[in-house]
Amino acid sequence: MIKRTIFQKEHEQFRDAVRAFAQNEVLPHLLRWDEEGAVDRDVWRQCGELGMLCPAIPTEYGGAGADRLFSMIVLEELAPLGGLGISLSMHSDIVAPYLLAFGSEEIRRKYLPLMVTGQSIGALAMSEPSAGSDVKAIRTTAAKVDGGYVLNGSKIFISNGVECGLVVVVAKTDPAADAKGISLFLVDTASAGFERGRKLKKVGLKAQDTAELFFNDLYVPATHLLGEENKGFGYLMRELPWERMQIAIAAIASAEHSLALTIDYTRERHAFGKSILDFQNTRFKLAELKSEIQIAQVFIDRCMELVLGNELDATTAAMAKYWCTDLQCKVVDECVQLHGGYGYMQEYPIARAWVDARAQKIYGGTNEIMKDIIARSL
């Protein structure tokens, strides 16, 4: 195996703490969380205490001012264990950066410390019933009024939608201007006119909080406009490469975890007088998967070097997102097959990994959209 060289001692110490948290505070509760459709709210406070929330946020706003390798470690350790890693990623590395980059100083000082501690959970409201990967097609509007804007519209498939206290909302401030008429707003969910819809029941990632959101004549003060009016599409495009990298990171970490589970299972399970691992087909399949995961990990680590240098471009991020999530789905499917009938039983971790993996090829922009982005660079 190729030794990973992107992490320093402090990163590995942090990984040890996150891994211990995952084993002690996450793993024992996974089946219950799946049945209840949510994780315990107190988990967010625990994550805040361990420095797992918003690690890259500067110290003046309560964060650690750390590099994004710390966020990568949280994803790698938690992504294989259901949807908590995705929820934390949305909060810490998608929503919080919008506030930091485009929010006023008042917004940063008021809301970022609450996000660092887990007192307030963040969500991004982009997808709509008629607009997913095509952000330009959104219909939610923000009409200008004295002192602010009035939001009207609905959103769907919103991660952290049930528990969120803050929502970055993507809305049209100039409906006739297509992508050039999109703006971003920070909405406090205590605002009049904000309504949560149903908690969505997904095939996989069952404990991950996903909901519908509605905005009915919701007043947003002008101070809660993030950045400039009608510049929101550009802001979204600027942040999307890092969002897609997070999906790729989670995909490979989950694939690696699935492979480890399967190696252990095939070593212990016997058929026809020998272990499943002793069959040539099993060894060849596992060798193939291990090789492809290793190749992907090297690419991901190189992409992270680009992230740290602010050099990751949209095309490379699209390559990482599409290829790694396709690989994840291939790996978990092969691993289910090697588990035999037990691989289809819900109590086996590989079954959860199988149903959880499928969404990775859809959210963050479908893999078909990723290929189109890559094709534009040809």
C-alpha positions in Angstrom: 0.0 0.0 0.0 1.2 3.5 -0.8 1.8 5.5 2.3 -0.3 8.6 2.6 1.9 11.8 3.0 -0.6 14.6 3.3 -1.2 14.3 7.1 0.9 15.6 9.9 1.1 14.5 13.5 -1.7 16.8 14.6 -3.9 15.4 11.9 -3.3 11.8 13.1 -4.0 12.8 16.7 -7.3 14.3 15.6 -8.1 11.2 13.6 -7.6 9.1 16.8 -10.1 11.2 18.7 -12.7 11.2 15.9 -12.3 7.4 15.4 -12.8 6.8 19.2 -15.9 9.0 19.0 -17.2 7.0 16.0 -16.7 3.7 17.8 -18.1 4.8 21.2 -20.8 7.3 20.3 -21.9 6.5 16.8 -21.5 2.8 16.0 -23.6 1.5 19.0 -26.6 3.6 17.9 -26.8 3.1 14.2 -29.6 0.6 14.1 -31.7 2.7 16.5 -31.0 5.9 14.5 -32.1 4.2 11.3 -35.4 3.1 12.9 -36.0 6.6 14.4 -35.0 8.4 11.2 -32.6 10.8 13.0 -29.5 10.9 15.1 -29.6 12.1 18.7 -29.5 15.9 18.9 -26.9 15.7 21.7 -24.4 14.2 19.2 -24.0 17.7 17.6 -23.0 19.1 21.0 -20.5 16.3 21.4 -19.0 16.9 18.0 -18.7 20.6 18.9 -16.8 19.8 22.1 -14.3 17.6 20.1 -13.6 20.3 17.5 -15.3 18.3 14.8 -17.6 21.1 13.7 -16.4 23.9 11.4 -12.7 23.2 12.1 -11.6 25.6 9.3 -13.5 28.6 10.7 -11.1 31.3 12.1 -10.5 31.5 15.8 -12.1 35.0 16.0 -15.4 33.3 15.2 -14.9 30.4 17.6 -13.3 27.9 15.2 -9.8 26.3 15.2 -8.6 28.1 12.1 -7.4 24.6 10.9 -6.8 23.4 7.4 -9.4 21.3 5.5 -7.5 18.1 6.1 -9.3 18.1 9.5 -12.6 18.2 7.7 -11.4 15.4 5.5 -10.6 13.2 8.5 -14.1 13.8 10.0 -15.6 12.6 6.7 -13.3 9.6 6.4 -14.1 8.3 9.9 -17.8 9.0 9.9 -19.0 8.6 6.3 -18.9 4.8 6.4 -21.2 4.9 9.4 -24.5 6.1 8.0 -25.4 9.7 7.3 -23.9 11.6 10.2 -20.7 12.5 8.3 -22.8 14.0 5.5 -24.8 16.0 7.9 -21.7 17.4 9.6 -20.1 18.1 6.2 -23.1 20.1 5.1 -23.0 22.1 8.3 -19.3 22.7 8.6 -17.9 22.7 5.1 -20.8 23.9 2.9 -23.0 26.3 5.0 -20.4 27.8 7.3 -18.0 28.8 4.4 -20.9 30.7 2.8 -21.3 32.8 6.0 -17.6 33.3 6.3 -17.0 34.3 2.7 -20.1 36.3 2.0 -21.8 37.2 5.3 -21.4 40.6 7.0 -19.2 40.9 10.1 -22.4 41.0 12.2 -23.6 37.7 10.7 -20.2 36.0 11.2 -20.0 37.0 14.9 -23.6 36.1 15.6 -23.9 32.8 13.9 -20.6 31.1 13.3 -19.8 30.6 17.0 -23.2 28.8 17.3 -22.3 26.6 14.4 -18.9 25.7 15.9 -20.5 24.5 19.1 -23.4 22.7 17.5 -26.0 25.0 19.1 -27.3 25.9 15.7 -27.3 23.5 12.7 -26.9 24.8 9.2 -28.6 23.7 5.9 -28.3 24.8 2.3 -31.7 25.1 0.5 -30.9 24.8 -3.2 -32.9 21.8 -4.8 -36.5 22.3 -5.6 -39.2 19.9 -6.9 -38.5 21.1 -10.5 -34.8 22.1 -10.1 -32.0 19.8 -9.0 -28.7 19.8 -10.8 -29.9 22.7 -13.0 -29.7 25.5 -10.4 -30.7 28.1 -12.9 -34.2 26.6 -13.0 -35.1 27.4 -9.4 -38.4 29.2 -8.8 -38.1 30.4 -5.3 -38.2 34.2 -5.4 -36.9 37.1 -3.2 -38.8 40.3 -3.9 -37.2 43.5 -2.8 -39.1 45.6 -0.2 -38.2 48.4 2.1 -35.3 47.2 4.3 -35.1 43.7 2.8 -36.7 41.0 0.8 -39.7 38.7 0.9 -39.1 35.1 0.1 -41.6 32.7 -1.4 -41.1 29.2 -2.6 -40.3 25.6 -1.6 -37.2 23.4 -1.4 -36.8 19.6 -1.3 -34.1 17.1 -0.4 -32.6 19.5 2.1 -30.0 17.9 4.3 -30.4 18.9 8.0 -33.8 20.3 7.1 -35.5 19.0 10.2 -33.0 20.2 12.8 -31.5 23.3 11.1 -31.6 26.6 12.8 -30.0 28.4 9.9 -30.6 28.0 6.2 -28.7 29.5 3.2 -31.5 29.9 0.7 -30.9 30.1 -3.1 -33.5 32.4 -4.6 -34.2 34.5 -7.7 -34.0 38.2 -7.2 -34.4 38.8 -10.9 -36.5 35.9 -12.4 -36.0 37.2 -15.9 -32.2 37.1 -15.7 -31.7 33.3 -15.5 -28.4 32.5 -13.7 -27.6 36.2 -13.4 -30.6 36.8 -11.2 -29.8 34.4 -8.4 -29.0 35.6 -4.9 -28.2 33.9 -1.5 -29.9 34.7 1.7 -29.4 33.6 5.3 -32.7 32.6 6.9 -33.2 32.1 10.6 -35.7 29.3 10.9 -37.4 31.1 13.8 -38.6 33.7 11.2 -42.3 34.0 10.5 -43.2 32.4 7.2 -40.7 29.6 7.6 -42.2 26.1 7.5 -40.7 22.7 7.6 -42.4 20.0 5.5 -42.3 16.3 6.0 -39.1 14.4 7.0 -38.3 12.5 3.8 -38.1 8.7 4.0 -35.1 7.7 1.9 -34.1 4.2 0.7 -30.7 4.6 2.4 -29.0 7.1 4.7 -32.2 6.7 6.8 -30.9 8.4 10.0 -29.7 11.4 8.0 -32.0 14.4 8.4 -33.6 15.3 5.0 -36.7 17.4 4.6 -38.9 19.8 2.6 -38.8 23.5 3.4 -41.3 26.2 2.6 -41.0 30.0 2.6 -44.3 31.9 2.7 -44.0 35.7 2.5 -40.9 35.3 4.7 -39.2 38.7 5.4 -35.4 38.7 5.2 -33.6 41.8 6.3 -31.2 43.3 3.7 -28.3 42.5 6.1 -29.0 38.8 5.6 -28.2 39.0 1.8 -25.0 37.0 1.4 -22.6 38.9 -0.8 -24.1 41.0 -3.6 -27.5 40.8 -5.2 -27.7 38.7 -8.3 -24.2 37.3 -7.8 -25.4 34.1 -6.1 -24.8 31.7 -9.0 -21.1 32.7 -9.1 -20.8 32.1 -5.4 -22.3 28.7 -5.7 -20.0 27.7 -8.6 -17.0 28.9 -6.5 -17.9 26.6 -3.6 -19.1 23.6 -5.6 -15.6 22.1 -6.3 -15.0 21.7 -2.5 -18.5 20.3 -2.0 -17.9 17.7 -4.7 -14.5 16.8 -3.2 -16.2 16.0 0.1 -18.5 13.6 -1.7 -15.5 11.9 -3.3 -13.7 11.7 0.0 -16.7 10.1 1.6 -17.2 7.7 -1.3 -13.6 6.3 -1.1 -13.7 6.1 2.7 -16.9 4.1 2.5 -15.6 1.9 -0.2 -12.5 1.1 1.9 -14.7 0.3 4.9 -16.9 -2.0 2.8 -13.8 -3.8 1.5 -12.5 -4.3 5.0 -15.8 -5.7 6.2 -15.9 -8.1 3.3 -12.3 -9.3 3.7 -13.1 -10.2 7.4 -16.4 -11.9 6.4 -14.9 -14.0 3.6 -12.0 -15.1 5.9 -14.5 -16.3 8.6 -17.2 -17.7 6.4 -16.8 -21.3 5.1 -18.3 -23.2 2.1 -17.3 -26.6 0.7 -14.8 -27.1 3.4 -12.8 -23.9 3.1 -13.1 -20.2 3.7 -14.8 -18.0 1.0 -11.5 -16.1 0.9 -9.7 -19.3 -0.3 -11.7 -19.4 -3.5 -9.8 -17.9 -6.5 -12.7 -15.8 -7.6 -13.0 -14.2 -4.2 -9.3 -13.4 -4.1 -9.3 -12.0 -7.6 -12.4 -9.8 -6.9 -11.0 -8.5 -3.7 -7.6 -7.8 -5.3 -9.3 -5.8 -8.1 -11.3 -3.7 -5.6 -8.3 -3.1 -3.4 -6.3 -1.9 -6.4 -9.0 0.5 -7.6 -9.6 1.9 -4.2 -5.8 2.5 -3.8 -5.7 4.3 -7.2 -8.7 6.5 -6.2 -7.1 7.3 -2.8 -3.9 8.6 -4.4 -6.0 10.8 -6.8 -8.1 12.1 -3.9 -5.0 12.9 -1.8 -3.5 14.8 -4.7 -6.8 16.7 -5.1 -6.6 17.6 -1.4 -3.2 19.1 -2.0 -4.8 21.3 -4.7 -7.6 22.2 -2.2 -5.0 23.3 0.4 -3.4 25.5 -2.3 -6.7 26.9 -3.5 -6.0 25.3 -6.9 -8.7 22.7 -7.3 -10.7 23.5 -10.5 -14.3 22.5 -11.3 -13.2 19.9 -13.9 -10.9 18.0 -11.6 -13.5 18.1 -8.8 -16.1 16.7 -11.2 -13.7 13.9 -12.2 -13.2 13.1 -8.5 -16.9 13.2 -7.7 -18.1 11.0 -10.6 -15.3 8.5 -10.7 -15.1 7.9 -6.9 -18.9 7.5 -6.4 -19.2 5.2 -9.4 -16.4 3.1 -7.8 -18.0 3.2 -4.4 -21.2 1.7 -5.9 -19.2 -1.0 -7.8 -17.3 -1.9 -4.6 -20.3 -2.2 -2.3 -22.2 -4.2 -4.9 -19.4 -6.7 -5.3 -19.0 -6.9 -1.5 -22.7 -7.7 -1.0 -22.3 -10.5 -3.6 -19.4 -11.9 -1.6 -21.5 -11.9 1.6 -24.1 -14.0 -0.1 -27.6 -14.0 1.4 -26.4 -12.3 4.6 -25.3 -9.3 2.5 -29.0 -8.6 1.9 -29.9 -8.6 5.6 -30.3 -5.1 7.2 -28.4 -6.0 10.4 -25.3 -6.6 8.3 -23.2 -3.3 7.9 -22.6 -4.1 4.2 -26.3 -4.0 3.5 -26.4 -0.4 4.9 -23.3 0.5 2.9 -25.0 -0.7 -0.2 -28.2 1.3 0.1 -26.4 4.4 1.4 -23.9 4.4 -1.5 -26.5 4.9 -4.3 -27.3 8.6 -3.4 -23.7 9.6 -3.9 -24.1 9.4 -7.7 -27.0 11.8 -7.5 -26.5 14.6 -5.0 -23.9 17.4 -5.4 -24.8 17.3 -9.1 -25.5 14.0 -10.8 -22.7 12.1 -12.3 -24.1 12.8 -15.8 -23.7 16.5 -15.0 -20.1 15.8 -13.8 -19.3 14.2 -17.2 -20.8 17.1 -19.0 -18.6 19.5 -17.0 -15.5 17.4 -17.9 -16.6 17.3 -21.6 -16.6 21.1 -21.8 -12.9 21.1 -21.1 -12.0 18.8 -24.0 
